[in-house]
């Protein structure tokens, strides 16, 4: 199930007037009910990847759609 999560701009600091963006994060179907998993959020230009253990505070990896497709293809074709 997809859920939108709001994320405050890192440029806002402690200011009240800031920008928040909603991403449609999806958890890996291989994760089951485990907490140690990966979530992805495709955007128009990129794919965002994060660790669910640090979903609200941890880093987000940003890759192009081409790189994401190449990564998934390599996973599917590896022995």
N, C-alpha and C positions, 0 to 999 in steps of 0.2 A: 504494500500500500504506500502510495506516495504522500508525503506531507510537506507543506511549505514551512520553512524555518526562516525567521527573520534574522539578519546579521547586520550589526551596526558597523558603519564605515570605520576603518582603523584610523582615518584622518580626523575623526570627530573628537578624539580625546575624551575629556570629561564634560564636554559641552552638552547642553540639553538639546539645542537645535542641531540635529545631525541627520544624516541620510541612512536609511535602513533598506536593505535589499532582501527580497524573498527568493530563495532557491528551492527548487523541487527536488529534494534529496531522496535517493532510492538506495535502500540497503541491498547488498549482494544477496542473491537467492541462495547462495551456498552457505550463508551464515546461520540459517535456521534461527533458533532463539538465543544464540550466543551473543555475548556483548563484545567480543573481539572480532570486529568486522570492518568492512570498508563501505562507505557510501559514496555515490557519485551524483552530481547534479549537472546535466548538460545545459549549456546556455547557447545563445545564438552563435557565438564565436569560439567558445572553449568548452572543455569538460573539467569540472571541479571534482577533486577527490579528497576525502578526509577519513580520519580514523574515528569510529564512533565513540571510543573511550574519551576522546577530547573534542567532541562535536561542537561545543560552544566556545571553547577557548583555544583549541589547538590550531596548528597550521593547516592551510588548504593548498594542495598542489593544483596548479592550473596548467592544463596541456591543451594543445590544439586537437581538433577532431581527427586530423590525419594521424597524429602521434597516438591518440587513444585507440584508433582502429588498428594501427600497426601493433600496438601492445596486445590488444585482444586477440589478434590473428596469431601472434607469436605464442600466446598461452594455449590456444586451441590446437596448434600444430606441433607443440613440443611433446616429446615422448613422456 
